[in-house]
Amino acid sequence: MELDTVGRMLLVVGLVLAGLGVVVILGARLPLLGRLPGDISWRWSGGSFYFPIVTSIVLSIVLTLLFSLFRR
């Protein structure tokens, strides 16, 4: 690999990590993050179970589109 390519990859990884950090910090203030219709949530007297399947699918699609734009 050329040094130029490695530098670009490090820059993209850094930007993605910074973006994830912002999402984690502001996650509670974002109204739909983790609370989309279709996310599985069960509560019972002994505890609860939560699986954000629709949120995971939406994030996967968004990240796939972003990475395909960076690749070109």
CHARMM-style PDB file with segment names, atoms N, HN, CA, C and O in Angstrom:
ATOM      1  N   MET     1       0.831  -1.185   0.000  1.00  0.00      PROA
ATOM      2  CA  MET     1       0.000   0.000   0.000  1.00  0.00      PROA
ATOM      3  C   MET     1       0.873   1.245   0.000  1.00  0.00      PROA
ATOM      4  O   MET     1       1.939   1.291   0.614  1.00  0.00      PROA
ATOM      5  N   GLU     2       0.400   2.208  -0.682  1.00  0.00      PROA
ATOM      6  HN  GLU     2      -0.466   2.170  -1.181  1.00  0.00      PROA
ATOM      7  CA  GLU     2       1.126   3.468  -0.702  1.00  0.00      PROA
ATOM      8  C   GLU     2       0.852   4.242   0.580  1.00  0.00      PROA
ATOM      9  O   GLU     2      -0.172   4.043   1.234  1.00  0.00      PROA
ATOM     10  N   LEU     3       1.761   5.109   0.922  1.00  0.00      PROA
ATOM     11  HN  LEU     3       2.592   5.271   0.391  1.00  0.00      PROA
ATOM     12  CA  LEU     3       1.626   5.905   2.137  1.00  0.00      PROA
ATOM     13  C   LEU     3       0.429   6.840   2.051  1.00  0.00      PROA
ATOM     14  O   LEU     3      -0.215   7.123   3.061  1.00  0.00      PROA
ATOM     15  N   ASP     4       0.132   7.316   0.857  1.00  0.00      PROA
ATOM     16  HN  ASP     4       0.655   7.086   0.036  1.00  0.00      PROA
ATOM     17  CA  ASP     4      -1.003   8.213   0.658  1.00  0.00      PROA
ATOM     18  C   ASP     4      -2.327   7.506   0.964  1.00  0.00      PROA
ATOM     19  O   ASP     4      -3.224   8.098   1.564  1.00  0.00      PROA
ATOM     20  N   THR     5      -2.445   6.253   0.554  1.00  0.00      PROA
ATOM     21  HN  THR     5      -1.717   5.773   0.066  1.00  0.00      PROA
ATOM     22  CA  THR     5      -3.664   5.478   0.786  1.00  0.00      PROA
ATOM     23  C   THR     5      -3.852   5.196   2.277  1.00  0.00      PROA
ATOM     24  O   THR     5      -4.968   5.276   2.792  1.00  0.00      PROA
ATOM     25  N   VAL     6      -2.773   4.870   2.958  1.00  0.00      PROA
ATOM     26  HN  VAL     6      -1.867   4.805   2.539  1.00  0.00      PROA
ATOM     27  CA  VAL     6      -2.851   4.595   4.395  1.00  0.00      PROA
ATOM     28  C   VAL     6      -3.282   5.855   5.139  1.00  0.00      PROA
ATOM     29  O   VAL     6      -4.083   5.774   6.071  1.00  0.00      PROA
ATOM     30  N   GLY     7      -2.772   7.005   4.748  1.00  0.00      PROA
ATOM     31  HN  GLY     7      -2.122   7.071   3.991  1.00  0.00      PROA
ATOM     32  CA  GLY     7      -3.158   8.265   5.383  1.00  0.00      PROA
ATOM     33  C   GLY     7      -4.633   8.560   5.200  1.00  0.00      PROA
ATOM     34  O   GLY     7      -5.297   9.012   6.132  1.00  0.00      PROA
ATOM     35  N   ARG     8      -5.145   8.313   4.026  1.00  0.00      PROA
ATOM     36  HN  ARG     8      -4.606   7.946   3.268  1.00  0.00      PROA
ATOM     37  CA  ARG     8      -6.576   8.536   3.767  1.00  0.00      PROA
ATOM     38  C   ARG     8      -7.435   7.583   4.577  1.00  0.00      PROA
ATOM     39  O   ARG     8      -8.472   7.967   5.118  1.00  0.00      PROA
ATOM     40  N   MET     9      -6.990   6.332   4.655  1.00  0.00      PROA
ATOM     41  HN  MET     9      -6.148   6.020   4.215  1.00  0.00      PROA
ATOM     42  CA  MET     9      -7.759   5.362   5.437  1.00  0.00      PROA
ATOM     43  C   MET     9      -7.784   5.751   6.908  1.00  0.00      PROA
ATOM     44  O   MET     9      -8.825   5.646   7.557  1.00  0.00      PROA
ATOM     45  N   LEU    10      -6.657   6.198   7.438  1.00  0.00      PROA
ATOM     46  HN  LEU    10      -5.812   6.284   6.911  1.00  0.00      PROA
ATOM     47  CA  LEU    10      -6.617   6.642   8.835  1.00  0.00      PROA
ATOM     48  C   LEU    10      -7.508   7.848   9.066  1.00  0.00      PROA
ATOM     49  O   LEU    10      -8.152   7.956  10.110  1.00  0.00      PROA
ATOM     50  N   LEU    11      -7.550   8.752   8.106  1.00  0.00      PROA
ATOM     51  HN  LEU    11      -7.027   8.664   7.258  1.00  0.00      PROA
ATOM     52  CA  LEU    11      -8.408   9.927   8.218  1.00  0.00      PROA
ATOM     53  C   LEU    11      -9.881   9.530   8.245  1.00  0.00      PROA
ATOM     54  O   LEU    11     -10.649  10.053   9.052  1.00  0.00      PROA
ATOM     55  N   VAL    12     -10.277   8.617   7.377  1.00  0.00      PROA
ATOM     56  HN  VAL    12      -9.654   8.192   6.721  1.00  0.00      PROA
ATOM     57  CA  VAL    12     -11.671   8.171   7.332  1.00  0.00      PROA
ATOM     58  C   VAL    12     -12.037   7.437   8.623  1.00  0.00      PROA
ATOM     59  O   VAL    12     -13.115   7.659   9.174  1.00  0.00      PROA
ATOM     60  N   VAL    13     -11.157   6.574   9.104  1.00  0.00      PROA
ATOM     61  HN  VAL    13     -10.281   6.394   8.657  1.00  0.00      PROA
ATOM     62  CA  VAL    13     -11.429   5.848  10.344  1.00  0.00      PROA
ATOM     63  C   VAL    13     -11.562   6.831  11.510  1.00  0.00      PROA
ATOM     64  O   VAL    13     -12.439   6.675  12.360  1.00  0.00      PROA
ATOM     65  N   GLY    14     -10.701   7.832  11.546  1.00  0.00      PROA
ATOM     66  HN  GLY    14      -9.989   7.959  10.855  1.00  0.00      PROA
ATOM     67  CA  GLY    14     -10.779   8.842  12.600  1.00  0.00      PROA
ATOM     68  C   GLY    14     -12.068   9.621  12.558  1.00  0.00      PROA
ATOM     69  O   GLY    14     -12.671   9.891  13.597  1.00  0.00      PROA
ATOM     70  N   LEU    15     -12.503   9.990  11.351  1.00  0.00      PROA
ATOM     71  HN  LEU    15     -12.014   9.771  10.507  1.00  0.00      PROA
ATOM     72  CA  LEU    15     -13.766  10.722  11.221  1.00  0.00      PROA
ATOM     73  C   LEU    15     -14.956   9.864  11.628  1.00  0.00      PROA
ATOM     74  O   LEU    15     -15.890  10.356  12.260  1.00  0.00      PROA
ATOM     75  N   VAL    16     -14.926   8.592  11.271  1.00  0.00      PROA
ATOM     76  HN  VAL    16     -14.167   8.193  10.757  1.00  0.00      PROA
ATOM     77  CA  VAL    16     -16.015   7.690  11.665  1.00  0.00      PROA
ATOM     78  C   VAL    16     -16.060   7.536  13.184  1.00  0.00      PROA
ATOM     79  O   VAL    16     -17.136   7.562  13.783  1.00  0.00      PROA
ATOM     80  N   LEU    17     -14.893   7.376  13.802  1.00  0.00      PROA
ATOM     81  HN  LEU    17     -14.020   7.356  13.315  1.00  0.00      PROA
ATOM     82  CA  LEU    17     -14.858   7.259  15.263  1.00  0.00      PROA
ATOM     83  C   LEU    17     -15.328   8.540  15.941  1.00  0.00      PROA
ATOM     84  O   LEU    17     -16.023   8.487  16.955  1.00  0.00      PROA
ATOM     85  N   ALA    18     -14.954   9.687  15.390  1.00  0.00      PROA
ATOM     86  HN  ALA    18     -14.389   9.730  14.566  1.00  0.00      PROA
ATOM     87  CA  ALA    18     -15.425  10.958  15.956  1.00  0.00      PROA
ATOM     88  C   ALA    18     -16.935  11.078  15.811  1.00  0.00      PROA
ATOM     89  O   ALA    18     -17.608  11.547  16.729  1.00  0.00      PROA
ATOM     90  N   GLY    19     -17.474  10.661  14.672  1.00  0.00      PROA
ATOM     91  HN  GLY    19     -16.927  10.280  13.927  1.00  0.00      PROA
ATOM     92  CA  GLY    19     -18.923  10.690  14.467  1.00  0.00      PROA
ATOM     93  C   GLY    19     -19.643   9.765  15.430  1.00  0.00      PROA
ATOM     94  O   GLY    19     -20.695  10.119  15.963  1.00  0.00      PROA
ATOM     95  N   LEU    20     -19.088   8.583  15.658  1.00  0.00      PROA
ATOM     96  HN  LEU    20     -18.234   8.295  15.224  1.00  0.00      PROA
ATOM     97  CA  LEU    20     -19.689   7.665  16.620  1.00  0.00      PROA
ATOM     98  C   LEU    20     -19.642   8.233  18.029  1.00  0.00      PROA
ATOM     99  O   LEU    20     -20.567   8.034  18.817  1.00  0.00      PROA
ATOM    100  N   GLY    21     -18.575   8.933  18.343  1.00  0.00      PROA
ATOM    101  HN  GLY    21     -17.824   9.095  17.703  1.00  0.00      PROA
ATOM    102  CA  GLY    21     -18.480   9.576  19.649  1.00  0.00      PROA
ATOM    103  C   GLY    21     -19.563  10.618  19.853  1.00  0.00      PROA
ATOM    104  O   GLY    21     -20.147  10.716  20.932  1.00  0.00      PROA
ATOM    105  N   VAL    22     -19.830  11.399  18.811  1.00  0.00      PROA
ATOM    106  HN  VAL    22     -19.355  11.320  17.934  1.00  0.00      PROA
ATOM    107  CA  VAL    22     -20.894  12.410  18.885  1.00  0.00      PROA
ATOM    108  C   VAL    22     -22.249  11.740  19.061  1.00  0.00      PROA
ATOM    109  O   VAL    22     -23.085  12.212  19.832  1.00  0.00      PROA
ATOM    110  N   VAL    23     -22.467  10.641  18.346  1.00  0.00      PROA
ATOM    111  HN  VAL    23     -21.788  10.258  17.720  1.00  0.00      PROA
ATOM    112  CA  VAL    23     -23.742   9.922  18.476  1.00  0.00      PROA
ATOM    113  C   VAL    23     -23.908   9.368  19.881  1.00  0.00      PROA
ATOM    114  O   VAL    23     -25.006   9.407  20.437  1.00  0.00      PROA
ATOM    115  N   VAL    24     -22.834   8.854  20.461  1.00  0.00      PROA
ATOM    116  HN  VAL    24     -21.942   8.823  20.010  1.00  0.00      PROA
ATOM    117  CA  VAL    24     -22.921   8.307  21.821  1.00  0.00      PROA
ATOM    118  C   VAL    24     -23.206   9.423  22.824  1.00  0.00      PROA
ATOM    119  O   VAL    24     -24.016   9.254  23.735  1.00  0.00      PROA
ATOM    120  N   ILE    25     -22.545  10.550  22.655  1.00  0.00      PROA
ATOM    121  HN  ILE    25     -21.887  10.688  21.915  1.00  0.00      PROA
ATOM    122  CA  ILE    25     -22.748  11.665  23.583  1.00  0.00      PROA
ATOM    123  C   ILE    25     -24.153  12.238  23.460  1.00  0.00      PROA
ATOM    124  O   ILE    25     -24.806  12.511  24.467  1.00  0.00      PROA
ATOM    125  N   LEU    26     -24.614  12.420  22.233  1.00  0.00      PROA
ATOM    126  HN  LEU    26     -24.083  12.198  21.415  1.00  0.00      PROA
ATOM    127  CA  LEU    26     -25.922  13.037  22.009  1.00  0.00      PROA
ATOM    128  C   LEU    26     -27.035  12.009  21.816  1.00  0.00      PROA
ATOM    129  O   LEU    26     -28.166  12.384  21.505  1.00  0.00      PROA
ATOM    130  N   GLY    27     -26.739  10.730  21.993  1.00  0.00      PROA
ATOM    131  HN  GLY    27     -25.820  10.426  22.245  1.00  0.00      PROA
ATOM    132  CA  GLY    27     -27.697   9.662  21.725  1.00  0.00      PROA
ATOM    133  C   GLY    27     -28.998   9.788  22.491  1.00  0.00      PROA
ATOM    134  O   GLY    27     -30.064   9.501  21.946  1.00  0.00      PROA
ATOM    135  N   ALA    28     -28.935  10.204  23.726  1.00  0.00      PROA
ATOM    136  HN  ALA    28     -28.069  10.437  24.170  1.00  0.00      PROA
ATOM    137  CA  ALA    28     -30.155  10.324  24.523  1.00  0.00      PROA
ATOM    138  C   ALA    28     -31.033  11.473  24.040  1.00  0.00      PROA
ATOM    139  O   ALA    28     -32.241  11.469  24.277  1.00  0.00      PROA
ATOM    140  N   ARG    29     -30.450  12.435  23.379  1.00  0.00      PROA
ATOM    141  HN  ARG    29     -29.469  12.438  23.186  1.00  0.00      PROA
ATOM    142  CA  ARG    29     -31.216  13.592  22.903  1.00  0.00      PROA
ATOM    143  C   ARG    29     -31.814  13.382  21.514  1.00  0.00      PROA
ATOM    144  O   ARG    29     -32.705  14.128  21.108  1.00  0.00      PROA
ATOM    145  N   LEU    30     -31.336  12.375  20.782  1.00  0.00      PROA
ATOM    146  HN  LEU    30     -30.613  11.769  21.112  1.00  0.00      PROA
ATOM    147  CA  LEU    30     -31.887  12.079  19.465  1.00  0.00      PROA
ATOM    148  C   LEU    30     -33.157  11.259  19.642  1.00  0.00      PROA
ATOM    149  O   LEU    30     -33.102  10.169  20.211  1.00  0.00      PROA
ATOM    150  N   PRO    31     -34.293  11.750  19.173  1.00  0.00      PROA
ATOM    151  CA  PRO    31     -35.572  11.109  19.509  1.00  0.00      PROA
ATOM    152  C   PRO    31     -35.782   9.726  18.903  1.00  0.00      PROA
ATOM    153  O   PRO    31     -36.423   8.888  19.538  1.00  0.00      PROA
ATOM    154  N   LEU    32     -35.275   9.452  17.711  1.00  0.00      PROA
ATOM    155  HN  LEU    32     -34.754  10.133  17.196  1.00  0.00      PROA
ATOM    156  CA  LEU    32     -35.588   8.181  17.066  1.00  0.00      PROA
ATOM    157  C   LEU    32     -34.488   7.137  17.194  1.00  0.00      PROA
ATOM    158  O   LEU    32     -34.714   5.965  16.890  1.00  0.00      PROA
ATOM    159  N   LEU    33     -33.320   7.535  17.632  1.00  0.00      PROA
ATOM    160  HN  LEU    33     -33.136   8.487  17.878  1.00  0.00      PROA
ATOM    161  CA  LEU    33     -32.218   6.592  17.702  1.00  0.00      PROA
ATOM    162  C   LEU    33     -32.503   5.511  18.738  1.00  0.00      PROA
ATOM    163  O   LEU    33     -32.566   5.792  19.934  1.00  0.00      PROA
ATOM    164  N   GLY    34     -32.674   4.276  18.274  1.00  0.00      PROA
ATOM    165  HN  GLY    34     -32.622   4.048  17.301  1.00  0.00      PROA
ATOM    166  CA  GLY    34     -32.942   3.163  19.175  1.00  0.00      PROA
ATOM    167  C   GLY    34     -34.397   2.999  19.553  1.00  0.00      PROA
ATOM    168  O   GLY    34     -34.720   2.129  20.363  1.00  0.00      PROA
ATOM    169  N   ARG    35     -35.280   3.796  19.000  1.00  0.00      PROA
ATOM    170  HN  ARG    35     -35.018   4.503  18.342  1.00  0.00      PROA
ATOM    171  CA  ARG    35     -36.708   3.701  19.344  1.00  0.00      PROA
ATOM    172  C   ARG    35     -37.582   3.677  18.097  1.00  0.00      PROA
ATOM    173  O   ARG    35     -38.684   4.226  18.097  1.00  0.00      PROA
ATOM    174  N   LEU    36     -37.102   3.051  17.048  1.00  0.00      PROA
ATOM    175  HN  LEU    36     -36.207   2.605  17.048  1.00  0.00      PROA
ATOM    176  CA  LEU    36     -37.874   2.983  15.816  1.00  0.00      PROA
ATOM    177  C   LEU    36     -38.950   1.906  15.921  1.00  0.00      PROA
ATOM    178  O   LEU    36     -38.797   0.939  16.667  1.00  0.00      PROA
ATOM    179  N   PRO    37     -40.039   2.079  15.170  1.00  0.00      PROA
ATOM    180  CA  PRO    37     -41.051   1.015  15.138  1.00  0.00      PROA
ATOM    181  C   PRO    37     -40.432  -0.271  14.578  1.00  0.00      PROA
ATOM    182  O   PRO    37     -39.747  -0.228  13.556  1.00  0.00      PROA
ATOM    183  N   GLY    38     -40.657  -1.375  15.212  1.00  0.00      PROA
ATOM    184  HN  GLY    38     -41.214  -1.410  16.042  1.00  0.00      PROA
ATOM    185  CA  GLY    38     -40.073  -2.640  14.789  1.00  0.00      PROA
ATOM    186  C   GLY    38     -38.955  -3.104  15.704  1.00  0.00      PROA
ATOM    187  O   GLY    38     -38.563  -4.269  15.654  1.00  0.00      PROA
ATOM    188  N   ASP    39     -38.435  -2.216  16.538  1.00  0.00      PROA
ATOM    189  HN  ASP    39     -38.753  -1.269  16.579  1.00  0.00      PROA
ATOM    190  CA  ASP    39     -37.448  -2.628  17.532  1.00  0.00      PROA
ATOM    191  C   ASP    39     -38.149  -3.503  18.572  1.00  0.00      PROA
ATOM    192  O   ASP    39     -39.267  -3.205  18.992  1.00  0.00      PROA
ATOM    193  N   ILE    40     -37.492  -4.568  18.975  1.00  0.00      PROA
ATOM    194  HN  ILE    40     -36.584  -4.810  18.634  1.00  0.00      PROA
ATOM    195  CA  ILE    40     -38.102  -5.544  19.866  1.00  0.00      PROA
ATOM    196  C   ILE    40     -37.827  -5.154  21.321  1.00  0.00      PROA
ATOM    197  O   ILE    40     -36.683  -4.914  21.706  1.00  0.00      PROA
ATOM    198  N   SER    41     -38.885  -5.097  22.111  1.00  0.00      PROA
ATOM    199  HN  SER    41     -39.815  -5.292  21.798  1.00  0.00      PROA
ATOM    200  CA  SER    41     -38.751  -4.733  23.524  1.00  0.00      PROA
ATOM    201  C   SER    41     -39.744  -5.537  24.354  1.00  0.00      PROA
ATOM    202  O   SER    41     -40.951  -5.472  24.124  1.00  0.00      PROA
ATOM    203  N   TRP    42     -39.231  -6.296  25.320  1.00  0.00      PROA
ATOM    204  HN  TRP    42     -38.250  -6.349  25.507  1.00  0.00      PROA
ATOM    205  CA  TRP    42     -40.080  -7.047  26.243  1.00  0.00      PROA
ATOM    206  C   TRP    42     -39.739  -6.650  27.665  1.00  0.00      PROA
ATOM    207  O   TRP    42     -38.570  -6.503  28.021  1.00  0.00      PROA
ATOM    208  N   ARG    43     -40.766  -6.481  28.467  1.00  0.00      PROA
ATOM    209  HN  ARG    43     -41.716  -6.600  28.178  1.00  0.00      PROA
ATOM    210  CA  ARG    43     -40.585  -6.216  29.900  1.00  0.00      PROA
ATOM    211  C   ARG    43     -41.422  -7.218  30.677  1.00  0.00      PROA
ATOM    212  O   ARG    43     -42.563  -7.512  30.321  1.00  0.00      PROA
ATOM    213  N   TRP    44     -40.841  -7.725  31.727  1.00  0.00      PROA
ATOM    214  HN  TRP    44     -39.914  -7.486  32.017  1.00  0.00      PROA
ATOM    215  CA  TRP    44     -41.563  -8.618  32.619  1.00  0.00      PROA
ATOM    216  C   TRP    44     -41.128  -8.306  34.042  1.00  0.00      PROA
ATOM    217  O   TRP    44     -40.258  -7.464  34.262  1.00  0.00      PROA
ATOM    218  N   SER    45     -41.721  -8.970  34.983  1.00  0.00      PROA
ATOM    219  HN  SER    45     -42.428  -9.655  34.804  1.00  0.00      PROA
ATOM    220  CA  SER    45     -41.475  -8.618  36.383  1.00  0.00      PROA
ATOM    221  C   SER    45     -40.013  -8.828  36.796  1.00  0.00      PROA
ATOM    222  O   SER    45     -39.524  -8.153  37.703  1.00  0.00      PROA
ATOM    223  N   GLY    46     -39.319  -9.751  36.143  1.00  0.00      PROA
ATOM    224  HN  GLY    46     -39.716 -10.299  35.407  1.00  0.00      PROA
ATOM    225  CA  GLY    46     -37.949 -10.044  36.511  1.00  0.00      PROA
ATOM    226  C   GLY    46     -36.907  -9.259  35.740  1.00  0.00      PROA
ATOM    227  O   GLY    46     -35.722  -9.351  36.061  1.00  0.00      PROA
ATOM    228  N   GLY    47     -37.301  -8.491  34.733  1.00  0.00      PROA
ATOM    229  HN  GLY    47     -38.263  -8.417  34.472  1.00  0.00      PROA
ATOM    230  CA  GLY    47     -36.313  -7.749  33.959  1.00  0.00      PROA
ATOM    231  C   GLY    47     -36.873  -7.291  32.628  1.00  0.00      PROA
ATOM    232  O   GLY    47     -38.083  -7.132  32.467  1.00  0.00      PROA
ATOM    233  N   SER    48     -35.984  -7.084  31.686  1.00  0.00      PROA
ATOM    234  HN  SER    48     -35.001  -7.213  31.817  1.00  0.00      PROA
ATOM    235  CA  SER    48     -36.414  -6.630  30.373  1.00  0.00      PROA
ATOM    236  C   SER    48     -35.412  -7.081  29.317  1.00  0.00      PROA
ATOM    237  O   SER    48     -34.275  -7.436  29.626  1.00  0.00      PROA
ATOM    238  N   PHE    49     -35.862  -7.059  28.061  1.00  0.00      PROA
ATOM    239  HN  PHE    49     -36.787  -6.770  27.810  1.00  0.00      PROA
ATOM    240  CA  PHE    49     -35.033  -7.418  26.920  1.00  0.00      PROA
ATOM    241  C   PHE    49     -35.297  -6.405  25.824  1.00  0.00      PROA
ATOM    242  O   PHE    49     -36.451  -6.091  25.532  1.00  0.00      PROA
ATOM    243  N   TYR    50     -34.233  -5.887  25.211  1.00  0.00      PROA
ATOM    244  HN  TYR    50     -33.295  -6.142  25.448  1.00  0.00      PROA
ATOM    245  CA  TYR    50     -34.384  -4.906  24.153  1.00  0.00      PROA
ATOM    246  C   TYR    50     -33.414  -5.237  23.026  1.00  0.00      PROA
ATOM    247  O   TYR    50     -32.218  -5.405  23.264  1.00  0.00      PROA
ATOM    248  N   PHE    51     -33.924  -5.331  21.800  1.00  0.00      PROA
ATOM    249  HN  PHE    51     -34.896  -5.194  21.606  1.00  0.00      PROA
ATOM    250  CA  PHE    51     -33.089  -5.582  20.630  1.00  0.00      PROA
ATOM    251  C   PHE    51     -33.496  -4.622  19.527  1.00  0.00      PROA
ATOM    252  O   PHE    51     -34.579  -4.767  18.959  1.00  0.00      PROA
ATOM    253  N   PRO    52     -32.651  -3.638  19.207  1.00  0.00      PROA
ATOM    254  CA  PRO    52     -32.991  -2.619  18.208  1.00  0.00      PROA
ATOM    255  C   PRO    52     -32.728  -3.097  16.776  1.00  0.00      PROA
ATOM    256  O   PRO    52     -31.811  -2.604  16.119  1.00  0.00      PROA
ATOM    257  N   ILE    53     -33.515  -4.041  16.298  1.00  0.00      PROA
ATOM    258  HN  ILE    53     -34.260  -4.441  16.833  1.00  0.00      PROA
ATOM    259  CA  ILE    53     -33.257  -4.640  14.986  1.00  0.00      PROA
ATOM    260  C   ILE    53     -33.479  -3.645  13.848  1.00  0.00      PROA
ATOM    261  O   ILE    53     -32.664  -3.592  12.926  1.00  0.00      PROA
ATOM    262  N   VAL    54     -34.537  -2.867  13.880  1.00  0.00      PROA
ATOM    263  HN  VAL    54     -35.199  -2.910  14.629  1.00  0.00      PROA
ATOM    264  CA  VAL    54     -34.813  -1.905  12.812  1.00  0.00      PROA
ATOM    265  C   VAL    54     -33.777  -0.781  12.826  1.00  0.00      PROA
ATOM    266  O   VAL    54     -33.336  -0.332  11.768  1.00  0.00      PROA
ATOM    267  N   THR    55     -33.392  -0.332  14.004  1.00  0.00      PROA
ATOM    268  HN  THR    55     -33.751  -0.697  14.864  1.00  0.00      PROA
ATOM    269  CA  THR    55     -32.353   0.681  14.110  1.00  0.00      PROA
ATOM    270  C   THR    55     -31.043   0.151  13.532  1.00  0.00      PROA
ATOM    271  O   THR    55     -30.323   0.889  12.861  1.00  0.00      PROA
ATOM    272  N   SER    56     -30.731  -1.103  13.781  1.00  0.00      PROA
ATOM    273  HN  SER    56     -31.316  -1.703  14.326  1.00  0.00      PROA
ATOM    274  CA  SER    56     -29.516  -1.708  13.239  1.00  0.00      PROA
ATOM    275  C   SER    56     -29.556  -1.779  11.715  1.00  0.00      PROA
ATOM    276  O   SER    56     -28.547  -1.532  11.054  1.00  0.00      PROA
ATOM    277  N   ILE    57     -30.703  -2.112  11.164  1.00  0.00      PROA
ATOM    278  HN  ILE    57     -31.523  -2.313  11.701  1.00  0.00      PROA
ATOM    279  CA  ILE    57     -30.840  -2.192   9.711  1.00  0.00      PROA
ATOM    280  C   ILE    57     -30.689  -0.813   9.089  1.00  0.00      PROA
ATOM    281  O   ILE    57     -30.005  -0.666   8.075  1.00  0.00      PROA
ATOM    282  N   VAL    58     -31.311   0.197   9.676  1.00  0.00      PROA
ATOM    283  HN  VAL    58     -31.866   0.078  10.499  1.00  0.00      PROA
ATOM    284  CA  VAL    58     -31.218   1.563   9.149  1.00  0.00      PROA
ATOM    285  C   VAL    58     -29.778   2.067   9.218  1.00  0.00      PROA
ATOM    286  O   VAL    58     -29.283   2.649   8.252  1.00  0.00      PROA
ATOM    287  N   LEU    59     -29.105   1.853  10.336  1.00  0.00      PROA
ATOM    288  HN  LEU    59     -29.506   1.380  11.120  1.00  0.00      PROA
ATOM    289  CA  LEU    59     -27.708   2.273  10.455  1.00  0.00      PROA
ATOM    290  C   LEU    59     -26.819   1.531   9.458  1.00  0.00      PROA
ATOM    291  O   LEU    59     -25.887   2.118   8.908  1.00  0.00      PROA
ATOM    292  N   SER    60     -27.094   0.268   9.224  1.00  0.00      PROA
ATOM    293  HN  SER    60     -27.852  -0.208   9.671  1.00  0.00      PROA
ATOM    294  CA  SER    60     -26.326  -0.505   8.255  1.00  0.00      PROA
ATOM    295  C   SER    60     -26.481   0.064   6.850  1.00  0.00      PROA
ATOM    296  O   SER    60     -25.500   0.182   6.116  1.00  0.00      PROA
ATOM    297  N   ILE    61     -27.701   0.415   6.476  1.00  0.00      PROA
ATOM    298  HN  ILE    61     -28.497   0.319   7.073  1.00  0.00      PROA
ATOM    299  CA  ILE    61     -27.939   0.992   5.148  1.00  0.00      PROA
ATOM    300  C   ILE    61     -27.241   2.336   5.009  1.00  0.00      PROA
ATOM    301  O   ILE    61     -26.608   2.604   3.988  1.00  0.00      PROA
ATOM    302  N   VAL    62     -27.352   3.178   6.021  1.00  0.00      PROA
ATOM    303  HN  VAL    62     -27.866   2.960   6.850  1.00  0.00      PROA
ATOM    304  CA  VAL    62     -26.718   4.505   5.972  1.00  0.00      PROA
ATOM    305  C   VAL    62     -25.205   4.376   5.880  1.00  0.00      PROA
ATOM    306  O   VAL    62     -24.577   5.057   5.070  1.00  0.00      PROA
ATOM    307  N   LEU    63     -24.613   3.513   6.697  1.00  0.00      PROA
ATOM    308  HN  LEU    63     -25.124   2.960   7.355  1.00  0.00      PROA
ATOM    309  CA  LEU    63     -23.164   3.344   6.648  1.00  0.00      PROA
ATOM    310  C   LEU    63     -22.699   2.734   5.336  1.00  0.00      PROA
ATOM    311  O   LEU    63     -21.636   3.098   4.833  1.00  0.00      PROA
ATOM    312  N   THR    64     -23.477   1.810   4.771  1.00  0.00      PROA
ATOM    313  HN  THR    64     -24.340   1.514   5.180  1.00  0.00      PROA
ATOM    314  CA  THR    64     -23.137   1.237   3.472  1.00  0.00      PROA
ATOM    315  C   THR    64     -23.120   2.311   2.398  1.00  0.00      PROA
ATOM    316  O   THR    64     -22.212   2.346   1.568  1.00  0.00      PROA
ATOM    317  N   LEU    65     -24.123   3.191   2.407  1.00  0.00      PROA
ATOM    318  HN  LEU    65     -24.860   3.163   3.082  1.00  0.00      PROA
ATOM    319  CA  LEU    65     -24.154   4.275   1.424  1.00  0.00      PROA
ATOM    320  C   LEU    65     -22.985   5.238   1.614  1.00  0.00      PROA
ATOM    321  O   LEU    65     -22.370   5.667   0.637  1.00  0.00      PROA
ATOM    322  N   LEU    66     -22.674   5.581   2.869  1.00  0.00      PROA
ATOM    323  HN  LEU    66     -23.173   5.233   3.662  1.00  0.00      PROA
ATOM    324  CA  LEU    66     -21.546   6.483   3.115  1.00  0.00      PROA
ATOM    325  C   LEU    66     -20.225   5.881   2.675  1.00  0.00      PROA
ATOM    326  O   LEU    66     -19.416   6.562   2.046  1.00  0.00      PROA
ATOM    327  N   PHE    67     -19.994   4.619   2.994  1.00  0.00      PROA
ATOM    328  HN  PHE    67     -20.652   4.065   3.505  1.00  0.00      PROA
ATOM    329  CA  PHE    67     -18.741   3.990   2.610  1.00  0.00      PROA
ATOM    330  C   PHE    67     -18.640   3.816   1.108  1.00  0.00      PROA
ATOM    331  O   PHE    67     -17.543   3.900   0.557  1.00  0.00      PROA
ATOM    332  N   SER    68     -19.755   3.575   0.430  1.00  0.00      PROA
ATOM    333  HN  SER    68     -20.646   3.507   0.878  1.00  0.00      PROA
ATOM    334  CA  SER    68     -19.696   3.459  -1.022  1.00  0.00      PROA
ATOM    335  C   SER    68     -19.387   4.813  -1.664  1.00  0.00      PROA
ATOM    336  O   SER    68     -18.754   4.862  -2.718  1.00  0.00      PROA
ATOM    337  N   LEU    69     -19.826   5.911  -1.045  1.00  0.00      PROA
ATOM    338  HN  LEU    69     -20.341   5.871  -0.188  1.00  0.00      PROA
ATOM    339  CA  LEU    69     -19.475   7.226  -1.554  1.00  0.00      PROA
ATOM    340  C   LEU    69     -17.997   7.540  -1.353  1.00  0.00      PROA
ATOM    341  O   LEU    69     -17.368   8.143  -2.222  1.00  0.00      PROA
ATOM    342  N   PHE    70     -17.437   7.134  -0.209  1.00  0.00      PROA
ATOM    343  HN  PHE    70     -17.949   6.644   0.498  1.00  0.00      PROA
ATOM    344  CA  PHE    70     -16.011   7.366   0.059  1.00  0.00      PROA
ATOM    345  C   PHE    70     -15.123   6.523  -0.824  1.00  0.00      PROA
ATOM    346  O   PHE    70     -14.007   6.930  -1.146  1.00  0.00      PROA
ATOM    347  N   ARG    71     -15.596   5.356  -1.222  1.00  0.00      PROA
ATOM    348  HN  ARG    71     -16.503   5.025  -0.960  1.00  0.00      PROA
ATOM    349  CA  ARG    71     -14.786   4.450  -2.032  1.00  0.00      PROA
ATOM    350  C   ARG    71     -14.552   5.005  -3.428  1.00  0.00      PROA
ATOM    351  O   ARG    71     -13.523   4.721  -4.041  1.00  0.00      PROA
ATOM    352  N   ARG    72     -15.484   5.784  -3.931  1.00  0.00      PROA
ATOM    353  HN  ARG    72     -16.319   6.014  -3.433  1.00  0.00      PROA
ATOM    354  CA  ARG    72     -15.371   6.303  -5.308  1.00  0.00      PROA
ATOM    355  C   ARG    72     -14.498   7.475  -5.397  1.00  0.00      PROA
ATOM    356  OT1 ARG    72     -14.305   8.020  -6.484  1.00  0.00      PROA
TER     357      ARG     72
END
